[in-house]
Amino acid sequence: MTEKSNPLEERKETYVTMHEAADHLRVSLRTVYRWVEQGRLKVFHAGRGSTRIPMSELERFISENTGLFQEKEE
């Protein structure tokens, strides 16, 4: 009998608080809330008053909004 792997154990996502995201992005906390309200940043609600943002989402947001990783036109 083979043991099934747990997909949650394989996922190594790191989540940050809204305050940590603001510090990481070097913007105000209100700006982070505004981007979430606008749908520009995706969040995870882990209960009442506990909102987290995946680091992969912050990395996506940075790459899409800074122009550092834009595709070259041929």
MILUMKOL-862445 format. One record per residue: residue in one letter; residue number from 1; chain; x, y, z of N, C-alpha, C in turn. Coordinates in Angstrom, 1 decimal, always signed. Atoms other than C-alpha are relative to their C-alpha. Layout:
BEGIN
+--------+-----+--------+--------+--------+--------+--------+--------+--------+--------+--------+--------+
: residu : num : chaine :    n_X :    n_Y :    n_Z :   ca_X :   ca_Y :   ca_Z :    c_X :    c_Y :    c_Z :
+--------+-----+--------+--------+--------+--------+--------+--------+--------+--------+--------+--------+
:      a : NUM :      A :      X :      Y :      Z :      X :      Y :      Z :      X :      Y :      Z :
...
+--------+-----+--------+--------+--------+--------+--------+--------+--------+--------+--------+--------+
END
This chain:
BEGIN
+--------+-----+--------+--------+--------+--------+--------+--------+--------+--------+--------+--------+
: residu : num : chaine :    n_X :    n_Y :    n_Z :   ca_X :   ca_Y :   ca_Z :    c_X :    c_Y :    c_Z :
+--------+-----+--------+--------+--------+--------+--------+--------+--------+--------+--------+--------+
:      m :   1 :      A :   +0.8 :   -1.2 :   +0.0 :   +0.0 :   +0.0 :   +0.0 :   +0.9 :   +1.2 :   +0.0 :
:      t :   2 :      A :   -0.8 :   -1.3 :   +0.1 :   +1.4 :   +3.4 :   -1.0 :   -0.7 :   +1.1 :   +0.8 :
:      e :   3 :      A :   +0.5 :   -1.2 :   -0.8 :   +1.0 :   +6.4 :   +1.2 :   -0.2 :   +1.2 :   -0.9 :
:      k :   4 :      A :   +0.2 :   -1.2 :   +0.7 :   -0.5 :   +9.4 :   -0.3 :   +0.6 :   +1.2 :   +0.6 :
:      s :   5 :      A :   -0.7 :   -1.1 :   -0.5 :   +1.4 :  +12.6 :   +0.1 :   -1.1 :   +1.1 :   +0.3 :
:      n :   6 :      A :   +0.9 :   -1.1 :   -0.4 :   -0.3 :  +15.6 :   +1.8 :   +0.4 :   +1.2 :   -0.8 :
:      p :   7 :      A :   -0.4 :   -1.2 :   +0.8 :   -0.4 :  +18.5 :   -0.6 :   +0.2 :   +1.2 :   +0.8 :
:      l :   8 :      A :   -0.3 :   -1.2 :   -0.9 :   -0.5 :  +21.0 :   +2.3 :   +1.4 :   +0.0 :   +0.5 :
:      e :   9 :      A :   -1.3 :   +0.1 :   -0.5 :   +2.8 :  +19.7 :   +3.5 :   +1.0 :   +0.4 :   -1.1 :
:      e :  10 :      A :   -0.9 :   -0.4 :   +1.1 :   +4.4 :  +20.2 :   +0.1 :   +0.0 :   +1.5 :   -0.3 :
:      r :  11 :      A :   +0.1 :   -1.5 :   +0.2 :   +3.3 :  +23.8 :   -0.1 :   +0.7 :   +0.7 :   +1.0 :
:      k :  12 :      A :   -0.9 :   -0.7 :   -1.0 :   +5.9 :  +26.0 :   +1.5 :   -0.2 :   +1.5 :   -0.2 :
:      e :  13 :      A :   +0.3 :   -1.4 :   +0.2 :   +4.1 :  +29.4 :   +1.0 :   +0.2 :   +0.7 :   +1.3 :
:      t :  14 :      A :   -0.1 :   -0.9 :   -1.1 :   +5.0 :  +32.2 :   +3.4 :   -1.0 :   +1.1 :   -0.1 :
:      y :  15 :      A :   +1.0 :   -1.1 :   +0.0 :   +2.4 :  +34.7 :   +4.4 :   +0.5 :   +1.1 :   +0.9 :
:      v :  16 :      A :   -0.4 :   -1.1 :   -0.8 :   +2.9 :  +38.2 :   +5.8 :   -1.2 :   +0.8 :   +0.4 :
:      t :  17 :      A :   +1.1 :   -0.8 :   -0.5 :   +0.7 :  +40.6 :   +7.7 :   -0.1 :   +1.2 :   -0.9 :
:      m :  18 :      A :   +0.1 :   -1.2 :   +0.8 :   -0.6 :  +43.8 :   +6.1 :   +1.1 :   +1.0 :   +0.4 :
:      h :  19 :      A :   -1.1 :   -0.9 :   -0.4 :   +1.9 :  +45.8 :   +8.2 :   +1.4 :   -0.5 :   -0.6 :
:      e :  20 :      A :   -1.3 :   +0.5 :   +0.6 :   +4.8 :  +43.5 :   +7.0 :   +0.0 :   +0.3 :   -1.5 :
:      a :  21 :      A :   +0.1 :   -0.3 :   +1.5 :   +3.6 :  +44.0 :   +3.4 :   +0.3 :   +1.4 :   -0.2 :
:      a :  22 :      A :   -0.3 :   -1.4 :   +0.2 :   +3.6 :  +47.7 :   +3.8 :   +1.5 :   +0.4 :   +0.2 :
:      d :  23 :      A :   -1.4 :   -0.1 :   -0.3 :   +7.1 :  +47.6 :   +5.3 :   +0.8 :   -0.5 :   -1.2 :
:      h :  24 :      A :   -0.7 :   +0.6 :   +1.1 :   +8.3 :  +45.3 :   +2.5 :   -0.1 :   +0.8 :   -1.3 :
:      l :  25 :      A :   +0.2 :   -0.8 :   +1.2 :   +6.8 :  +47.5 :   -0.2 :   +0.4 :   +1.5 :   +0.2 :
:      r :  26 :      A :   -0.4 :   -1.4 :   -0.4 :   +7.9 :  +50.7 :   +1.6 :   -1.1 :   +1.0 :   -0.4 :
:      v :  27 :      A :   +1.2 :   -0.8 :   +0.2 :   +4.4 :  +52.2 :   +1.4 :   -0.7 :   +0.1 :   +1.3 :
:      s :  28 :      A :   +0.7 :   -0.1 :   -1.2 :   +1.9 :  +53.2 :   +4.0 :   -1.0 :   -1.2 :   +0.1 :
:      l :  29 :      A :   +1.0 :   +1.0 :   -0.2 :   -0.5 :  +50.7 :   +5.5 :   -1.3 :   +0.3 :   -0.7 :
:      r :  30 :      A :   +1.2 :   -0.4 :   +0.7 :   -3.4 :  +52.6 :   +4.0 :   +0.1 :   -0.3 :   -1.5 :
:      t :  31 :      A :   -0.2 :   +0.4 :   +1.5 :   -1.9 :  +52.1 :   +0.5 :   -0.2 :   -1.4 :   -0.2 :
:      v :  32 :      A :   +0.2 :   +1.4 :   +0.2 :   -1.8 :  +48.4 :   +1.0 :   -1.4 :   -0.4 :   +0.1 :
:      y :  33 :      A :   +1.4 :   +0.2 :   -0.1 :   -5.4 :  +48.4 :   +2.1 :   -0.7 :   +0.4 :   -1.2 :
:      r :  34 :      A :   +0.6 :   -0.5 :   +1.2 :   -6.3 :  +50.5 :   -0.9 :   +0.2 :   -1.0 :   -1.2 :
:      w :  35 :      A :   -0.3 :   +0.9 :   +1.1 :   -4.6 :  +48.1 :   -3.3 :   -0.8 :   -1.3 :   +0.2 :
:      v :  36 :      A :   +0.8 :   +1.2 :   -0.2 :   -6.4 :  +45.1 :   -1.7 :   -1.5 :   +0.3 :   -0.4 :
:      e :  37 :      A :   +1.4 :   -0.4 :   +0.3 :   -9.8 :  +47.0 :   -2.0 :   -0.1 :   +0.1 :   -1.5 :
:      q :  38 :      A :   +0.1 :   -0.2 :   +1.5 :   -9.0 :  +47.7 :   -5.7 :   +0.2 :   -1.4 :   -0.7 :
:      g :  39 :      A :   -0.2 :   +1.3 :   +0.6 :   -8.2 :  +44.0 :   -6.2 :   +1.4 :   -0.2 :   -0.6 :
:      r :  40 :      A :   -1.4 :   +0.1 :   +0.5 :   -4.5 :  +44.7 :   -7.1 :   +0.8 :   -1.0 :   +0.8 :
:      l :  41 :      A :   -0.7 :   +0.9 :   -0.9 :   -3.3 :  +42.6 :   -4.2 :   -1.0 :   -1.0 :   +0.5 :
:      k :  42 :      A :   +0.9 :   +1.1 :   -0.5 :   -4.8 :  +39.2 :   -3.3 :   +0.4 :   -0.3 :   +1.4 :
:      v :  43 :      A :   -0.3 :   +0.3 :   -1.4 :   -5.1 :  +38.4 :   +0.4 :   -0.7 :   -1.3 :   +0.4 :
:      f :  44 :      A :   +0.6 :   +1.2 :   -0.7 :   -6.0 :  +35.4 :   +2.6 :   -0.6 :   +0.4 :   +1.3 :
:      h :  45 :      A :   +0.7 :   -0.3 :   -1.3 :   -8.5 :  +35.9 :   +5.4 :   +0.1 :   -1.2 :   +0.9 :
:      a :  46 :      A :   -0.2 :   +1.2 :   -0.9 :   -7.4 :  +33.6 :   +8.3 :   -0.8 :   +0.2 :   +1.3 :
:      g :  47 :      A :   +0.8 :   -0.2 :   -1.2 :  -10.2 :  +34.6 :  +10.6 :   -0.3 :   +1.5 :   +0.2 :
:      r :  48 :      A :   +0.4 :   -1.4 :   -0.2 :  -11.7 :  +37.8 :  +12.0 :   +1.2 :   +0.8 :   +0.4 :
:      g :  49 :      A :   -1.1 :   -1.0 :   -0.2 :   -9.1 :  +40.6 :  +11.8 :   +1.4 :   -0.6 :   -0.3 :
:      s :  50 :      A :   -1.3 :   +0.6 :   +0.3 :   -6.4 :  +38.3 :  +10.5 :   +0.1 :   -0.2 :   -1.5 :
:      t :  51 :      A :   -0.2 :   +0.0 :   +1.5 :   -5.5 :  +39.1 :   +6.9 :   +1.5 :   -0.2 :   -0.3 :
:      r :  52 :      A :   -1.4 :   +0.3 :   +0.4 :   -2.4 :  +37.7 :   +5.3 :   +0.1 :   +0.1 :   -1.5 :
:      i :  53 :      A :   -0.3 :   -0.1 :   +1.4 :   -0.7 :  +38.2 :   +2.0 :   +1.1 :   -1.0 :   -0.3 :
:      p :  54 :      A :   -1.1 :   +0.9 :   +0.4 :   +1.3 :  +35.4 :   +0.3 :   +1.2 :   +0.7 :   -0.5 :
:      m :  55 :      A :   -1.2 :   -0.7 :   +0.5 :   +4.9 :  +36.4 :   -0.4 :   +0.0 :   -0.2 :   -1.5 :
:      s :  56 :      A :   +0.0 :   +0.2 :   +1.4 :   +4.4 :  +35.0 :   -3.9 :   -0.9 :   +1.1 :   -0.7 :
:      e :  57 :      A :   +0.9 :   -1.1 :   +0.5 :   +1.6 :  +37.6 :   -4.4 :   +0.7 :   +1.3 :   +0.1 :
:      l :  58 :      A :   -0.8 :   -1.2 :   -0.1 :   +3.9 :  +40.4 :   -3.2 :   +1.0 :   +0.0 :   -1.1 :
:      e :  59 :      A :   -1.0 :   +0.1 :   +1.0 :   +6.6 :  +39.2 :   -5.6 :   -0.6 :   +0.3 :   -1.4 :
:      r :  60 :      A :   +0.8 :   -0.2 :   +1.3 :   +4.0 :  +39.1 :   -8.5 :   -0.3 :   +1.5 :   -0.1 :
:      f :  61 :      A :   +0.4 :   -1.4 :   +0.0 :   +2.8 :  +42.6 :   -7.5 :   +1.2 :   +0.9 :   -0.4 :
:      i :  62 :      A :   -1.2 :   -0.8 :   +0.3 :   +6.3 :  +44.0 :   -7.5 :   +0.5 :   -0.1 :   -1.4 :
:      s :  63 :      A :   -0.5 :   +0.2 :   +1.4 :   +7.3 :  +42.5 :  -10.8 :   -0.9 :   +0.6 :   -1.0 :
:      e :  64 :      A :   +1.0 :   -0.6 :   +0.9 :   +4.1 :  +43.7 :  -12.5 :   +0.0 :   +1.5 :   +0.1 :
:      n :  65 :      A :   +0.2 :   -1.4 :   -0.2 :   +4.3 :  +47.2 :  -11.1 :   +1.3 :   +0.8 :   +0.0 :
:      t :  66 :      A :   -1.2 :   -0.7 :   +0.0 :   +8.0 :  +48.1 :  -11.2 :   +0.7 :   +0.0 :   -1.4 :
:      g :  67 :      A :   -0.6 :   +0.1 :   +1.3 :   +8.9 :  +47.2 :  -14.8 :   +1.3 :   -0.7 :   +0.0 :
:      l :  68 :      A :   -1.3 :   +0.7 :   +0.0 :  +11.9 :  +45.2 :  -13.7 :   +0.0 :   -1.3 :   -0.8 :
:      f :  69 :      A :   +0.0 :   +1.3 :   +0.7 :  +10.7 :  +42.0 :  -15.4 :   -1.0 :   +0.0 :   -1.2 :
:      q :  70 :      A :   +0.9 :   -0.1 :   +1.2 :   +8.8 :  +43.3 :  -18.4 :   +0.6 :   -0.8 :   -1.1 :
:      e :  71 :      A :   -0.4 :   +0.8 :   +1.2 :   +8.9 :  +41.1 :  -21.5 :   +0.5 :   +1.0 :   -1.1 :
:      k :  72 :      A :   -0.6 :   -0.8 :   +1.0 :  +11.0 :  +42.4 :  -24.3 :   -0.9 :   -0.2 :   -1.3 :
:      e :  73 :      A :   +0.7 :   +0.1 :   +1.3 :   +9.2 :  +43.2 :  -27.6 :   +1.0 :   -0.3 :   -1.1 :
:      e :  74 :      A :   -0.9 :   +0.4 :   +1.1 :  +10.6 :  +41.6 :  -30.7 :   -0.3 :   +0.7 :   -1.2 :
+--------+-----+--------+--------+--------+--------+--------+--------+--------+--------+--------+--------+
END
